[in-house]
Amino acid sequence: MNYPKFEIAFWHPFGPHGDEDTKEIIERKCKEIVANKWTLWSFRHRLMLEDWHRELLSAKQNAVFVFCSDSPNAVDPALVEGSLSKPIHCQSYRFVGGKDTQWKPMPAGVSVPHPFRPSKEQKLASAFVVKRIIFPVKPFDGPEVEWFSLNKGPCRWCQEKIPTRGEYLIRPGGEIAMRSVRAVLELKPPYLAIVTTDKADSIGISN
């Protein structure tokens, strides 16, 4: 799989999460793929999932990857001093884009514990739809990349260094090389999903 030659991909800050270290997360997610053929990999709820999905469809890509950062000093958000976030298991998901966007119960064998603040009444998170995890990753020279932003004018592709927090849609063409990578996720169409702690038949779930 020639992921170093990607045409469009995601950058994902990766560290301990939901009371698991990075190795435990990877091992669990690999088992979920064996059980269900694919799994959901959660991250902070983002309002631009539809925008990302449109960019993915307009790009000429053979595969979509997520580059998980190699961040040995990262700390589980739930363990940061003063944090009230606690991992809660999501019960439902829905895909982003396409016709199949109905809320569904979490697939058997797939677990998505995600840190949420107790003050949030509606607990939503974003997720990658993952069909393969590449780990360990052989060292490679990452290309210079640019990243997508709705706040950067009509071009929307930024040349500056990728911010250290948050997920970003990236592509070759910037001026600063991509940072080192811990693992690579190969995504399955439609690539993105939303997960929630609510049951699929709950009333009042919004985007």
Residue pairs with C-beta under 8 A, 6 or more apart in sequence:
1 63
1 132
1 134
1 186
3 9
3 63
3 65
3 67
3 134
3 184
3 186
4 140
4 141
4 142
4 143
6 61
6 63
6 65
6 171
6 172
7 59
7 60
7 61
7 62
7 171
7 172
8 55
8 56
8 59
8 61
8 64
8 169
8 170
8 171
9 64
9 65
9 66
9 67
9 169
9 170
9 171
10 52
10 64
10 65
10 66
10 67
10 128
10 167
10 168
10 169
10 170
11 66
11 67
11 69
11 145
11 147
11 162
11 167
11 168
11 170
11 178
12 43
12 66
12 67
12 68
12 69
12 128
12 167
12 185
13 69
13 71
13 74
13 164
13 165
13 166
13 167
14 22
14 68
14 69
14 70
14 71
14 74
14 182
14 183
15 22
15 69
15 71
15 74
15 75
15 76
16 22
16 74
16 75
16 76
16 79
17 25
17 76
17 77
17 115
18 25
18 76
18 78
18 87
18 113
18 114
18 115
19 76
19 78
19 87
19 113
20 28
20 113
22 182
22 183
26 133
26 135
26 183
28 111
29 39
29 41
29 130
29 133
30 133
30 135
31 109
32 39
32 109
32 110
32 111
33 39
33 130
33 131
33 132
33 133
35 108
35 109
35 110
36 107
36 108
36 109
36 110
37 131
38 129
38 130
38 131
38 188
39 110
39 130
40 90
40 93
40 106
40 110
40 112
40 127
40 128
40 129
40 130
40 193
40 195
41 66
41 127
41 128
41 130
41 185
42 90
42 112
42 114
42 125
42 126
42 127
42 195
43 125
43 126
43 127
43 128
43 167
44 125
44 126
44 166
44 167
45 124
45 125
45 126
45 194
46 52
46 126
46 166
46 167
48 150
49 96
49 126
49 192
49 194
50 96
50 97
51 148
51 150
52 148
52 169
52 192
53 96
53 97
53 190
53 191
53 192
54 97
55 148
55 169
56 64
56 169
56 191
57 97
59 171
63 186
63 187
64 186
64 187
64 191
65 184
65 185
65 186
65 187
66 128
66 130
66 184
66 185
66 187
67 142
67 170
67 178
67 181
67 184
68 181
68 182
68 183
68 184
68 185
69 179
69 180
69 181
69 182
70 179
70 180
70 181
70 182
71 182
76 115
77 83
77 85
77 115
78 85
78 86
78 87
78 115
84 117
84 118
84 119
85 115
85 116
85 117
86 115
86 116
86 118
87 113
87 114
87 115
87 116
88 113
88 114
88 115
88 116
88 123
88 197
89 111
89 112
89 113
89 197
90 106
90 112
90 113
90 114
90 123
90 125
90 195
90 196
90 197
91 105
91 106
91 196
91 197
91 198
91 199
91 200
92 103
92 104
92 105
92 106
92 195
92 196
92 198
92 199
92 200
92 202
92 205
93 103
93 104
93 106
93 112
93 127
93 193
93 194
93 195
93 196
94 101
94 102
94 103
94 104
94 193
94 194
95 101
95 129
95 190
95 192
95 193
96 190
96 191
96 192
96 193
96 194
97 190
97 191
97 192
98 189
98 190
100 190
103 196
103 200
103 201
103 202
103 205
104 200
105 199
105 200
106 112
106 195
112 125
112 127
112 195
114 123
114 125
114 195
116 123
116 125
116 197
122 196
122 198
122 205
122 206
123 196
123 197
123 198
124 194
124 195
124 196
125 194
125 195
125 196
126 167
126 192
126 193
126 194
126 195
127 192
127 193
127 194
127 195
128 185
128 187
128 191
128 192
128 193
129 187
129 188
129 189
129 190
129 191
129 192
129 193
130 185
130 186
130 187
130 188
131 186
131 187
131 188
132 185
132 186
133 183
133 184
133 185
133 186
134 183
134 184
134 185
134 186
135 182
135 183
135 184
136 183
137 181
137 182
137 183
137 184
139 180
140 181
141 177
142 177
142 178
142 179
142 180
142 181
143 172
143 177
143 178
144 172
144 173
144 174
144 175
144 176
144 177
144 178
145 162
145 170
145 171
145 172
145 173
145 174
145 176
145 177
145 178
146 157
146 158
146 159
146 170
146 171
146 172
146 173
146 174
147 157
147 158
147 162
147 168
147 169
147 170
147 174
148 156
148 157
148 158
148 168
148 169
148 170
148 171
149 156
149 157
149 158
149 168
150 156
152 158
157 171
157 173
158 174
159 174
159 175
159 176
160 174
160 176
161 176
162 168
162 170
162 176
162 178
162 179
170 178
194 207
196 205
198 205
